[in-house]
Amino acid sequence: MSDPNAIQQDLVAHRNNINYPRHVMVKRVIWGALKPLFRFSPRKLYSFRNWLLTRMGAKIGKNVIIYPQAEVIFPWNLTIGDHSIVSWDVKIYNLGPITIGEHTLISQGVQLCAGTHDFRQPNLPLRTPPIKVGSGVWLCAGSFIGPGVSIANNAVVGARAIVVRDVEAGVIVAGNPAKVIGVR
């Protein structure tokens, strides 16, 4: 017995959505071929990984450290300011633009997700709202930053926090969903 008020998802139409233009598909293929060079590069070769990302369109500041186990989905949608660190097992799911400020620390296991679907449409089309992480921010281990979120300068996001709303400057947030628990 079906619910007459249920939303009918059309997953066949969803599979046939054209989410990216041809030039993006070409970049995805090229990045897919280059990814092993990034992932299996020796840990200390930060400059090499930064160079590789910039060849694919990323904007990387000075003295940026990105560990080889970090995953960047679309380098051309990534901007990182000077002296920032992206640690082990960080997933930068940047289907939309992700901007990270200067002197910002992204700890191990953090996920930045700039992609979602419009659940009001039966074919669930892709949406790519940007994420902005300010300068002097610390995203603690395992935190999740959702699509369209802005984290202002000098904020701290606690370990395993789920951030789905903007975070003001200089505050500490934690929990699921993340709430202000203090000031820095």
C-alpha positions as CSV (number, residue, x, y, z in Angstrom):
1,M,0.0,0.0,0.0
2,S,1.6,3.2,-1.1
3,D,1.3,6.6,0.7
4,P,-0.4,9.1,-1.6
5,N,1.6,11.9,0.0
6,A,4.9,10.2,-0.5
7,I,7.5,12.0,-2.7
8,Q,8.2,9.9,-5.7
9,Q,11.9,10.0,-6.4
10,D,12.8,9.3,-10.0
11,L,16.1,7.5,-9.7
12,V,16.3,6.7,-13.4
13,A,16.1,10.4,-14.1
14,H,18.6,11.0,-11.3
15,R,21.1,8.7,-12.9
16,N,20.6,10.6,-16.2
17,N,21.2,14.0,-14.7
18,I,24.0,15.9,-16.4
19,N,25.8,17.3,-13.4
20,Y,29.0,18.5,-15.1
21,P,29.9,20.1,-18.5
22,R,32.3,18.2,-20.8
23,H,35.4,20.3,-19.8
24,V,34.9,19.3,-16.2
25,M,34.5,15.7,-17.1
26,V,37.9,15.9,-19.0
27,K,39.5,17.5,-15.9
28,R,38.1,14.7,-13.7
29,V,39.7,12.1,-16.0
30,I,43.1,13.9,-15.9
31,W,42.9,14.3,-12.1
32,G,42.0,10.7,-11.7
33,A,45.2,9.7,-13.6
34,L,47.3,12.1,-11.5
35,K,45.9,11.3,-8.1
36,P,48.2,8.3,-7.4
37,L,51.2,10.7,-7.7
38,F,49.6,12.9,-5.0
39,R,48.5,10.1,-2.7
40,F,51.7,8.0,-2.7
41,S,54.1,10.9,-2.7
42,P,56.5,11.0,0.4
43,R,55.1,12.9,3.3
44,K,57.7,15.7,3.2
45,L,57.0,16.5,-0.5
46,Y,54.5,19.2,0.4
47,S,55.7,21.5,-2.4
48,F,55.2,18.7,-5.0
49,R,51.6,18.1,-3.9
50,N,50.9,21.9,-3.9
51,W,52.4,22.2,-7.4
52,L,50.3,19.2,-8.6
53,L,47.1,20.8,-7.3
54,T,47.9,24.2,-8.8
55,R,48.5,22.5,-12.2
56,M,44.9,21.3,-11.9
57,G,43.6,24.8,-11.1
58,A,43.9,25.1,-7.3
59,K,45.0,28.3,-5.7
60,I,47.5,27.4,-2.9
61,G,49.2,30.0,-0.7
62,K,52.8,30.0,0.6
63,N,54.0,27.4,3.1
64,V,50.8,25.3,2.9
65,I,51.1,21.7,4.1
66,I,48.8,19.1,2.7
67,Y,49.4,15.5,3.7
68,P,49.4,12.8,1.1
69,Q,46.4,11.0,2.7
70,A,44.2,14.0,2.2
71,E,41.7,13.7,-0.6
72,V,40.8,16.6,-2.9
73,I,38.0,15.8,-5.3
74,F,38.1,18.7,-7.6
75,P,41.4,20.7,-7.3
76,W,40.1,23.6,-9.5
77,N,37.5,24.4,-6.8
78,L,40.0,24.7,-4.0
79,T,41.6,27.9,-2.6
80,I,43.9,27.7,0.5
81,G,45.6,30.7,2.2
82,D,49.2,31.0,3.4
83,H,50.5,28.8,6.2
84,S,47.5,26.5,6.5
85,I,47.6,22.8,7.1
86,V,45.4,20.0,5.7
87,S,46.1,16.9,7.8
88,W,45.8,13.1,7.3
89,D,42.6,11.6,6.0
90,V,40.9,15.0,5.4
91,K,38.3,14.8,2.7
92,I,37.8,17.9,0.7
93,Y,34.6,17.0,-1.2
94,N,34.6,20.2,-3.2
95,L,32.0,19.7,-5.9
96,G,31.4,23.5,-5.3
97,P,34.1,26.0,-4.3
98,I,35.9,25.6,-1.0
99,T,38.0,28.5,0.3
100,I,40.3,28.1,3.4
101,G,41.9,31.1,4.9
102,E,45.4,31.7,6.2
103,H,46.9,30.0,9.3
104,T,44.0,27.6,9.4
105,L,44.4,24.0,10.7
106,I,42.3,21.2,9.3
107,S,42.9,18.2,11.6
108,Q,42.8,14.6,10.7
109,G,39.6,13.0,9.4
110,V,37.7,16.3,8.8
111,Q,35.2,16.3,5.9
112,L,34.3,19.4,4.0
113,C,31.3,18.6,1.8
114,A,30.3,21.2,-0.8
115,G,27.8,19.0,-2.6
116,T,24.3,17.9,-2.0
117,H,21.0,17.2,-3.9
118,D,17.8,19.2,-4.2
119,F,15.5,16.7,-2.4
120,R,12.4,18.7,-3.5
121,Q,12.9,17.6,-7.1
122,P,12.1,14.0,-8.1
123,N,15.4,13.6,-10.0
124,L,17.5,15.0,-7.1
125,P,19.6,17.4,-9.1
126,L,23.1,18.2,-7.8
127,R,23.6,21.4,-5.9
128,T,27.1,22.8,-5.1
129,P,26.9,25.5,-2.5
130,P,30.4,26.9,-1.5
131,I,32.1,26.5,1.9
132,K,34.2,29.2,3.4
133,V,36.6,28.6,6.2
134,G,38.2,31.8,7.6
135,S,41.7,32.5,8.8
136,G,43.0,31.3,12.1
137,V,40.3,28.6,12.3
138,W,40.9,25.2,13.8
139,L,38.7,22.3,12.6
140,C,39.3,19.5,15.1
141,A,39.5,15.8,14.3
142,G,36.6,14.2,12.5
143,S,34.4,17.3,12.2
144,F,32.0,17.6,9.3
145,I,31.3,20.9,7.5
146,G,28.2,20.9,5.4
147,P,27.3,22.6,2.1
148,G,27.0,26.3,2.1
149,V,28.5,26.8,5.6
150,S,30.8,29.8,6.4
151,I,33.1,29.6,9.4
152,A,34.4,33.0,10.4
153,N,37.9,33.9,11.4
154,N,39.4,32.4,14.6
155,A,36.6,30.0,15.3
156,V,37.2,26.5,16.6
157,V,35.0,23.5,15.6
158,G,35.2,20.7,18.2
159,A,36.1,17.1,17.4
160,R,33.3,15.1,15.6
161,A,31.1,18.3,15.5
162,I,28.5,18.4,12.7
163,V,28.4,22.0,11.3
164,V,25.3,22.8,9.1
165,R,25.0,26.5,9.9
166,D,27.4,29.4,9.8
167,V,29.8,29.9,12.7
168,E,30.6,33.4,14.0
169,A,34.1,34.7,14.5
170,G,36.0,33.7,17.6
171,V,33.6,31.1,19.0
172,I,34.0,27.5,19.9
173,V,31.3,25.1,18.6
174,A,30.8,21.4,19.3
175,G,28.1,18.7,19.1
176,N,25.6,17.5,16.6
177,P,24.3,19.8,15.4
178,A,27.2,22.1,16.4
179,K,26.3,24.8,19.0
180,V,28.3,27.5,20.6
181,I,29.9,26.3,23.8
182,G,32.4,29.1,24.4
183,V,34.6,31.8,23.1
184,R,38.2,31.6,22.1
